[in-house]
Amino acid sequence: MGSTDAPPRHDGLVVTAPAGRRAWTTTWLLLAFMLVNFADKAVLGLAGPQIMKEFGLSRQEFGTAQAAFFSLFSLSALGVSFLTRKVRTVVLLLVMGLLWSVAQLPMVWTAAGFGTLIATRVLLGLAEGPAAPVAVHHVHGWFEQRERTLPTAILMVGAAAGVAVAAPVLGAVITHFGWRWAFGAVGVAGFLWSVVWTVKGREGPLAPPVGRRADTADGVPGYPEVPLRSIFGTGTFVTAALGAFAAYWVMSAKLTWLPDYLQTVLGWDLKQASTAVGAAAVANGVVLLAHGLLARRTARRGTGGRLPAGAGAGLLLVAASAAVTVFATADALWIKIPMMFGPMALALVMITAAQTAIARITPPSQRGVVLGALVAVFAMGGIVSPLVLGRIVDSETSAAIGYRDGWLVTAALLLVTGLLAALFMRPEKDAQRLGVTESPAAGIAVSH
């Protein structure tokens, strides 16, 4: 590979910029960014049993605390994504990292109660809502279209790695120092990342211009913009958003309720539950990374396989639906527990596939906005999932029955959205219809 340290080269209507050392350095920094992001999310679920006991909360009330995190999540994801047209993403990412730390640290104070928990979760959600779309938009400024699936998957691996690292580490912190210091630990991690990003963070050579006309860059013609309503109305956007909503529902349900399920229903202690949650997160990361490597290999060979782009991710949602059903209904642990790993993790591929598909049908200058809209839709799963599952569990005669019904609702959602994505998620077809063309061998090509 060549180096991206030099500016991109303009060859007629094509801008070429092979991914090099600095591109991958940026990817690893954003991997750490996403790791901290999901450690922030995981801390509440890991500390959940202790928090419910100390504050005297029902599961439905605790679900409200988790949903509070997502109350402004979608709005900020969309609003800040519009700022990507006016403010450099390197600055937006730094501000988010600092706000995460500010939001976590108040819970270390022993007098901080349930009201403080709600307020800080709202602030944290406000700061973390734009994290994924802005990070993906930033990393796409370093890679050609055909190279983007792997770095996008690596960012999503940060979500899995965040939980994998956080589960045992924060479990140990909770055991030895109390649940409040778990919030302090992730707050310090966010501050340290911000310091490193201040030194190392840079904009990519393929990043669209900020504060200038969207259809020109340094005198070179660029992508003409497409009406947003046309992009949002495509089968690709609609089904990608629905499929990612279902995948995010699963992720949020596992973050919020899996530790409680393992301890309350299966009778495990905190150490066992934390280890299992961490191992499941590692499996999530393996699945996402394997998908990214496979997609990269396919793109470099110039072969797309037999299935249309997007159909494979939809079918993986269907497979995950079957795994969740087995997890919910099986009594034998040797059948139930393996479902937590690879099979249920297949759903998360849709989050990567949805973002790369949306990037394909969107001109670069509008990419941050459309990715933000995608996250605004699928992040609603983070609001609805904790509330719905918490209500289902509390309404049943036992936690075991309630969790079984809640997981079956999750399986049904995965099945329906997976079938829709398999049928209607067609990024190449929709990109051609919208007039968003791109050379398979270059970073940016334009149509007239």
Order of alpha helices (4+ residues) and beta strands (2+ residues): beta-beta-alpha-alpha-alpha-alpha-alpha-alpha-alpha-alpha-alpha-beta-beta-alpha-alpha-alpha-alpha-alpha-alpha-alpha-alpha-alpha-alpha-alpha-beta
